[in-house]
């Protein structure tokens, strides 16, 4: 038997267009053909279960082979197979049902190539990206069926003859084109199979070995799994990573289908975070690891797998952004993550606190990105005090409100970005019985701004942004022991000693326990600079300005009283020493200035 025919389409140039548009993604031919073989195998399993497939089902599997001499790649399965009539229907007609629209839309376009196969049902024809001639040798599961052989050379012409298969299933034979002989290399095929076919639900053999895990744990019920199962799967995905902190098992079937596992990775510092670690699958077929729009932006830092049959195998970015199911999935994942974090927090507060420094960036990023997430997360977001105690936002308000409310009724939260460098300021705050929290991550400048917007009558001030009595202004204020003339002279001595236009000198009445000289960078300026470093956009001008510091001379400190007892030359020298000491305490003294400071210190000691 031999039958020749023409594929029923309205244009003669469909194959060149397919090749042109899909060439940048030409490796996906293997994904498409292996996925088709898996589908045929699963259909055989389904038909057998309802008695419509007679005889022994056998061991279902898909095999990929390379014949370098013949320059062939053969993808074989023992699925349902096809009759000659079914080949004509499914290969020659249905696969091209969208061909006319496809050609008209894309023949002169530079449109997004990634959506074409899936959108127009052309998966099988991706074979022509790498093959000059494609053959199908198949035997249907139907009683009395005859084997059929289909061949096409990439034109619209085909022929069907009797096939050679004696057992149910299909062989797809690719006669590789000269410009695609890289795909005859086994290592190249192995890489593609590992990428796209690692978790297909039917065993896939290559070089005599099964290369996939047909039953990944996201297809199972959480009740069947142990912590070790989750950790082992994580190692399977990311072989060189540390164990994750914890994970979330996703499983929903309405109003969309979605399964998967998201892991919170353990990171040594914020620079370890890498996006594109979440893999997107459709029925266990890998699609992409660029999951933006499917996964909320702030959760792109997570690792793991999402599988949804409601997302087509090939989708464009514009499709993802507009698709209703994708938006629902995005919202669901956000809610699920918030619920999981809340569950861990409530179940074991101590364990949650131990993990907080690792997960804080996820939570804060989420709060900044999504108001709905903020509303949930504010109940399990923690502030860590410099004495290492943890508080929720509400707990912290209750803890410090009585002592850290200023004269205008605003709660002032003091924070540090570096407890070591800002140690002297922290100690000064503690001497007033004030508390200081640590906000020292890259995302905290934005988080601080959000807290001030969201929390009623609350402001946050870095502990070294001003003198402590100005950070939290109350009606109580120390009295200066200096006269007006003494205050003026002291200010002039320090201005001469400092002689720096970026330093504004002032004399204030502070506690005798406070430092003799305090150097501060105003909260507003420092915050704008921090935001600029984080990509604050409109703050670029502020970010380029030089730092303008305030130098506060403590009118009540004994050292400053001694300065006034000396003549101007000697007083200026001691003032310079006191100023440099303040610089040194803030790691702002270096080079020649530090050498001069040490030399003066030795001289002063010698004269004592």
N, C-alpha and C positions, 0 to 999 in steps of 0.2 A: 504494500500500500504506500502510495506517496501522494501527498496533496500539497499544492503550492498556493500561495495567496498573498494578499497585500493587507498590511495592518490598516484598519479603517480609520484613517485620520485625514484631515483636510489640508495637510501640508507635507512636503517632502523633506523638510529639514529639521524634524524633531530631534534626531539623535545628535547632530552637531550642536544644537542648542543645549541639550542636556549636558553634553561633554563640556561645552564652554562654561556653563553656569555652575556646574558642580565640580569643576576641576580642582579648585582650591581645597575642596573637602573630599578628594577622590578616595581616601582611605576608608571612607564610610561604606563603600561597596560591600566590604566584608561584613560589617555590622548588619546591613540590610539583608543580605543573602542568608547569613546564619540565623538572623531573627525570623525570616520566613520559614526556614527549616524547622526551627523550634516551634513556630506556630502550627506547622503541619503535624508535628509530633504530638503537640498538646491536643489537637483536634482528634487524632487517632485515639488518644487516651480517653477523651470525652465520649467518643462514639462507642468505644469498647465498654464503657461503664453503663451505657444504656442499651447495650446489646445490638447496636447497629453495625459494629465491626466484628465480623466473624473470625474465628480462629484465634490463635495465640497472639496476644499483643506483642510479646517479646520485650527485650530490653531496649527501650527508646533511647536513642542518642543521635547526635549530629557529629559528622566527621569532616574535618578539613584536611585535604591532602595537596601536596605540590608535586608535579612531575616536571622537573627542569628540562629534561630532554624534549618532551612534547610542548614545553612552555605552557603548561596548563595548571590551573587551580580548580579542584573539584570539591564542591560542598555537597555532602550526601546526608540523607535522613531516611528513617524508616517510618515516616508519618503516613498520612492518608493517601498520598500520591494523586495523580490526575489521569483522566482519560483524555483522548485526543480532543473530544468536544470541550472538555473543561479547559484544556490549554488554550483553545481558540477563544473561549469565553473570558477566562481570567487574565491571560497573558496578552492576547491580541486586542481585546475589546475593553474590558473593565479598567485595566491598568492605564488605558489611554482615554478614559471617559472625560478627563479634564484637559486633554491635550490641546484642543483648539484654544481654549481660554489661556492656557499656559503659554502657548506660542505668541498669541497676540499681546499678552501682558509683558512678556520678558524678552522677546527676540531682539529688541533694540534698547534694552534697559540695563542699567548697572545696579539693579535692585538687589536686596539682600538675598544671597544665594542659599542661606541655610534653611529657608522654609520650603524650598521647591519640592523636594522629593515627597515629604510627608503630606504637603498640602494637596498635591495633585495625584497621589497614589502611584508614583513612579519608582517606588523602592526597588523593584526587580531590575528596572532598566538602568540603575546606577552601575550595573555590571559593565555597561558599554563605556564607562569612563576609563576602564583599564583593559577591556577585551576587544579585539577586532571581531571575533565571532563568539557567540554564546549558544550553547546547546543545553537542552533539557532532555534527560532520559528518565522516564517515569512509568510506574505501574500503580494503578488505582487499587484501593482496598475493595472496590465493588466486585461482587461475584461475576466471574466470566470476563473481567476487563482484560484488555490487551495492552501490552507495553507500547508506549508512544515516544517518538523522538522528534523534538522541535529544534530547528536551527535557524539562526538569523545573523546576518553579517553587519548589522548596524544600519541597514537601509530599512525601508518599509516593507521589504519582501521577506517572506519566511517559507519554510517547507516543513511538513510533518510526514514522518514515515514510521514504520514499525520500530519499536524500541527493543533494547536488549535486556532490560531488567527482568529478573525472574522472581524477585521478592518485592513486596509492597514498599513504596517510598519513591524518592526523587533524587537524581543526581543533577546538579547544575554544573556544567563544565565551561570554564572560562578559558578561551584561547587568547593568552595575554598579548596585547599589542606591543610593538617594539619600544614605544616610548614609556611603557609601564613595567618593564622587566624587573624593576626594583622589588615588585611584589612577589617575585619568584624566590626571593631570599627568605629563608625560614625565620630568621631573626626579625625581619620586618613584619611578617605575618604574626609572629608570636607577640610582638609589641601591640599590634592592633587588637588582637584577640584579648590580651590582658586588659586593654583599655575599655573595650566596649562589651565584652562577653563574659566578664569575670563572674557574674552572678546570674547568668541565664538559667531558667528553671528546668532545662533538660541538659544532661551531660553533653559537653562538647569536647571531642577528642582532636588532638593535633599531635603529630609525631608519636602516635600510640599512647599518649597520656591525656587524661582528663584535665582540662585547664581551668575549669570553673567550679564554683561552689553553688550547686543548684538550689540549696536550701539556706540562704543567708538568714541571720537571726531576725532581721526585720520582718520576715514573712511568718514568724512564729508568735505565739501569744507570750506576753511578759511572764505569765505564770509558769511557763515551761523553762524559763531561763534563770541562770544564776548570775551573780556579779562577775564570776570568772568568764562566763560566756560573753558578756558584754565587753570585758577587758580584752579577751582573746580576739574578738572581732575588731576591736579598735586597733590591735597590733596587726591584724590582717590588712586593714586599710592604711595604717601609718606605721610601718615596721620599726622606725627608729625613734618613735615618740615615747615620752613617759606616759604612765597610766593617766587616764583622764580623771578629773575631779569627781564628776558624776555625769549622768546621761538622762535623756528624756526619750521614752519610747512612744512614737506617734502612731495612732491607729484610729482612723475615722472612716466611716462609709457613707455619711450623709452630712451635708448636701453635696459632698464630693468624696472621691476615694483617695485616701492618702495613708501610706505607712512609712515608717522610717525610724531612725535613731539619730538624735543629735547629742553630741558630746561637748562638755565644757573642758577644753584642754588645760593642762597645767603649763604655765609659762614662767620663765625665769625673770623676764622683764617685758615691758610693753612693746619693745621692738621685735619680740618673738612672734607677735600676732601676724598671721598670714591669712589673707582672704583666699577665696577659691579652693577651700578645703572641704566644702560640702558637695557631694556628688548627687546629681539629679538623674533618676531612672524613670523609665516607663515600662511597667511589667518586667522589671529586672534587666531591662536593656539600658545601658548607659547612654545618656543624652549629652550632658555637659557638666562641667564644674563651675560654670559661670551662672550662678543661681540668683543674680540680682533680680528683683521684682517678685520672684517666688518666695524668697526668704527676706525678711526685713533687713534693712541695711545694717542695723546694729548687731544682728545675729550672724552676719557674714563671717564673724570671727570664730564662730563655732565650727566644729568638725562633724562629719557623719554622712548620712545617706537619707535622701527623700525619694520615695517612689510613688508616682501617681499616674494611673492610666488616663487620667483626665487631661494630661499635658501631652500633646502630640510629640512624636519622635523628633520631628524637625520643626522648630519654631523660630520665628524672628523675634528680635527685641521688641518691635512694635506690637507683635502678637501678644507677647507676655504682658506688656504694659496695659493692653486693652482687655485681655481675657478675664471674664467674670470669675471663673474658677480660680485663676491665679491670685486674684485679689482676695478671695475667700480663704485660700490656703495661707496667704501671707498673714491675714488677720488671725486665723486659727493658730498658727505657729507662735505668734506673739503671745496670745492668751495662754497657750499650753506652757510656754517657757515661764511666764509669770506665775502660773499656778504651781509649777514644779518648784520654783524657788521659794514660794510661800510655804509649800508643804515641807520642804527641807528645814526652813527656818523654824517653823512651828514644832516639827517633830524632834529636832535636836539642835537647840540654839547654840550649844557649845561647838558642835561640829561645824555649824554654819559659820560661826565667827572665825574658826580656824581656816575656813576656805575664803573668807571675805576678801582678803587682799588679792586673791587670784581672780575672783569673779566681779570685783567692784567695777572694773572698766566696762564689762558687759552691761551691768545694771545701769550705770550712770549714762552710758552711751544710749541705752534704750530709753531712759527717762528723757533725755534731750531730744530723741528722735520721734517719740510717739507719746502723745498726751494720755492715751488710754493705758499704755504701759506705765507711765508715771503714776497714775492713780492707783494702780495695783502695787507698784514697787515702793512707793513711799512708806509702806508699812513694814517692809523688810530691808530697806536701805539702812546701812549702818554708818555711824560716825565713830571714828576711833580716837580716843583721847590720847594725849602724850603719856598718860600713865597706863596705857595699853588696855583700857576698859572700852567696851563697845556699847553704843546706845542707838536705838532707832531715832528717827527725827523727832518724834513726839516725846520719847523718853528724855532726849537731850534738852529739849525745850523746858520740860518740867524740872530737870536737874539744875540748870543754870539760870532760870528765869529770875529768881529772887535776887541773885547777886549780880547779874550781868544785864540788867535793864537800865538804860540811860535815863537822863532827866526828861527826855521827850517820850518815854514809854516804849522805846525800841529795844528789842532784844539784840544784843551784840554777841555774835559767835566769833571768838578769836581762833585763828588757825595758823598753822605753820606749814611751810613747804619743805623745810629742812630742819629737823629738830636739833641737829648738831650745830649747824651754822647759826641758828637763831636761838641757841640755848640761853644766852644772857637775857633775851627778851622774854622767853618762856618763864624763866625763874622770876623775873620782875612781875609778870602776870600772876604767878602762883603766890608771890608774897602778898598780893591783894586778894588772895583766895579766889582768883579767876581760874577757869579751866581753858585749855587749849587743845584743839583737835588737829589731827594730821590730814591735810589735803595736799598730797604731794605727787599725784600722778599727772600725766600729760593732759588728761581730759578735765581735770579739776577746775582750771580757769573758767571753762564753760559751765561746769556743774555749779560752781559758786554763784554765777550770774542767775542760773535757773532757780536756785534755792531762794535767792532774794526776790525773784518774781513771784514765786509760788507761796512762800511762807509769809504769813501776815506779820507786819511790823517787825521784820527781822533783817539785819544787815550783817555781813561777814567782813571782818577786817583782819589782815595779816598782822601777826603779833609784833612785827618790826616796822609797821607802816607809820607809826607815830609814837610819842610817849604814851605810856599806859593810861594816864589820866585824860588824854585827848581821845584815845581809842574808845574808852567808855566814860563819857562825860557825866559826872554827877554834880550835885549841888555842893558837895564837900570838896574843898580845894586847899592845898597847903599854902601857907603864907610865906612870902619871901623874907629872909632875914637881911637882905641887902637893901641899901638905900637906892634911890633913883640914880644918883651919881655913880655909885658902885656898880650898879647894873650896866650903865652906859659904858664905863671903863672896861668892865669884864668883856662885854660884847666887842669893843674895839680891839682889845688885846687878841682875842681869838680870830677876829677877821684878818688882822695883820699876820698872825701865825699861820692861818690856813691859806689865805690869798688864792682862793679857787672860786672862779665865777659860777661853777656848778654847785656850790655849797651856799645855802642861805642860813646865816647864823642867827639864833635867837636865844634869849635867856629866860628861863621859866622856873617857877618855884615847884620843885619836885620833892619827893621824900628823900631824906638823907640816906636811905638804903638803896636808892636808885644810883645808876652809874653817873660819874661826874660829867661825861660827855656822851650824848646819844645821837647816832647818825641814822636817819630813816629816809626811806624812799616812799613818798606819799602813795596811798592805796590806789588812787585813781590812775596815776601815771604808771605804776608798776603793773596794774591789771591790764591797762591798754597795751603795754608792751608784751605781756604774756599772751594776750589774745592775738596780737600781731604775729608772734612766733608760731602760734597755732593755726595761722591762716585766717586772721580776722578781717581780711579784705579792706574795709574802709578805714582800718586803724593803721594803714601803712605809714601815713605822715607822722603819727604819734610814735610809731615804732622806730622811726629814723632819728628822732630827737635824742640829744644826749640826756643821760640820767641827771635829774635835778634833785639833789638831796637836801634835807633839812638837818642842820646841826643844832641840837638843843643843848645849851649849857645849863647844868643843874645849879640854880642859884643857892641851894641849901647844902651843897656838898662841901666837906672840909677842904678838899684839894683846891677848889675854886676860891675859897676864902684865903688860902695861902698864896695863891697867885696874886691876889690884890695887895698883899703885904710887901711884895717885891717891887723894885723899880720896873719900868716898862720893858727894858731889854731882858731882864731876868724873868719877869712875868710872862713875856711873850714866848720865851724858850720853854717854860714849863707848860704853857698853854699848848704849844706845838706838840709837846710830849703827850699830854692828855688826849689831844685830838688823834695823834697817831695810834695811841693805845686803843681808842674807840674803833679806828680803822682796822687795826689788827684783830680785834675781837670779832669783826665781821668778814675776815678774810679779804679785806680790801687794801692791804698793805703789802707791797712786794717790790722787788728790784732795788734800785738805789735808795728809795724812800725807806725801805725796811732796813737796809744797811745803816742809814743815817740814824734811824730810830734806835737801833742797838747801840750805836756809838754814843748817842746822847744818854742812853740809859746807864751805860758804864760810867760816864762822867758824873751823872747825878748821884750815883751810888757812892763814888769816890769822895764826893763832897759832903756826904752825910756824916 
